[in-house]
Amino acid sequence: MSKTYLLSAIMFTLVTATYEAVSRNASVAKGLRLRSNLPTMMARKGQNQSSSANLTFTAKG
């Protein structure tokens, strides 16, 4: 095996491993962002529901 081929194989492995690690970290960060926004979205939804649920209707009779 020539030195050039070996060096090329090592570089390919390093680049591939780095790309996979960066991609994985980006997807994890995206998942964490989505999870961190979830309580806020749920709180807003709950606030909207509670404001509409507080409407009272009186029946005449």
C-alpha positions in Angstrom: 0.0 0.0 0.0 1.5 3.3 -1.0 1.9 6.2 1.5 -0.3 8.4 -0.7 -3.2 5.9 -0.7 -2.9 5.4 3.1 -2.8 9.2 3.7 -5.9 9.6 1.5 -7.8 6.9 3.3 -6.9 8.5 6.7 -8.1 11.9 5.5 -11.3 10.5 4.1 -12.0 8.8 7.4 -11.3 11.9 9.4 -13.5 14.1 7.2 -16.3 11.6 7.2 -16.2 11.2 11.0 -16.1 15.0 11.5 -19.1 15.5 9.2 -21.1 12.8 11.0 -20.2 14.3 14.4 -21.2 17.9 13.3 -24.4 16.6 11.7 -25.4 14.7 14.9 -24.6 17.7 17.1 -26.8 19.9 14.9 -29.7 17.6 15.0 -29.4 17.2 18.8 -29.3 21.0 19.1 -32.4 21.3 16.9 -34.2 18.8 19.1 -33.2 20.6 22.2 -34.5 23.9 20.7 -37.8 22.3 19.9 -38.1 20.8 23.3 -37.2 24.1 25.0 -40.0 25.9 23.0 -42.6 23.2 23.9 -43.5 24.5 27.4 -43.9 28.0 26.0 -46.2 26.9 23.3 -48.2 24.8 25.7 -48.4 27.7 28.1 -49.7 30.0 25.3 -52.2 27.4 24.2 -53.4 26.9 27.8 -53.7 30.7 28.3 -55.9 31.0 25.2 -58.0 28.1 26.3 -58.5 29.4 29.8 -59.5 32.9 28.6 -62.2 31.4 26.3 -63.2 29.0 29.1 -63.8 31.9 31.5 -66.7 33.2 29.4 -69.9 32.7 31.3 -73.4 32.7 29.8 -76.5 33.4 31.8 -79.8 31.9 30.8 -82.8 34.1 31.0 -85.8 32.4 32.5 
